[in-house]
Amino acid sequence: MTQHPTVEDQVIDLVRKADVCDLEEITRECPDLTWNQVFLAVDRLSRSGEIVLMTRGRGVYAVTYSQRREGRPIEPSLPS
């Protein structure tokens, strides 16, 4: 039986590839997932420290991969 990647796995893969991406960008890149599924996965991954969720302005959020998993401190930087 073929195993499908979890929602969290899909989100982590996208964030690793993009370095920094908007929450809406993740939703567009995963058309088989609902916005709610993406949001809940980002929430869980953020709370566990695997990704970092940052605000870019009113209602716009960016997601980046946490460097903590690789033994480095988290230093998120967003382009201006």
N, C-alpha and C positions, 0 to 999 in steps of 0.2 A: 504494500500500500504506500502511495506517495504522500509524504508529509508536506503540508503547505506552510510557508513561513507565517509566524504569528504577526499580528498587527504591530506589536512592539519591534519585532525583527525588521519589518518593512520600513518603519519610521527610522530606526537606527541606521539602516543601510543608506537611506536617502540623506540623512543628516551628515553621515560620514563623507559621502560623495560631494555634497554641496558645501561643506564646512559651516556655512550659516545659511539658513533659509527661513522664509516666512511660514507660519502655520498654514496659511492658505495655499502656499506652494506645495506643501506636503499633501494636502487634500487633492490638489490637481494631479499630482504625480501618482496617486493611488486611486484611480477611478473605481476600483472594486470595493473601496471602503467608504463608509459614510463619514461626514464631518464629525459626528459624535464619536465614532470609533477612533478616529485620529486624535481628537481632543482628549479622550480618556487615556489613550496610550501615551500621549505626550505628558499628561498629568502624572501618570504612574512612573514614567521614566524620569521625569523631573524630580519627583519626590524621592526616588531611589538614588538620585545623583548621577544617572547615566547620561543625561542631557541637561543642558541649561536653557531655561526659558527666560527671555528678556523682552521688555517692552521697547518698541520702536516709536511709539506715539499712541495716541488715543485709539485703542482697539486693534492695533497692529502688533503682533508678537513675532519675535525671531527665535529660532531654535538653533542651538549649536551643540556639538558633541563635547561631552565633559572630558577634559584632559586628566581628571582625577583617576580614571580607570587605568591610565598608563603611568601612574606614579608622579605626575606633574601637577602643580597647583592649577586651579581653574582661574583663567584670566581671559574672560570673554572680551572680544573687541569687535565692534561693529563699524563698518565704514560709515562715514558721515554723509 
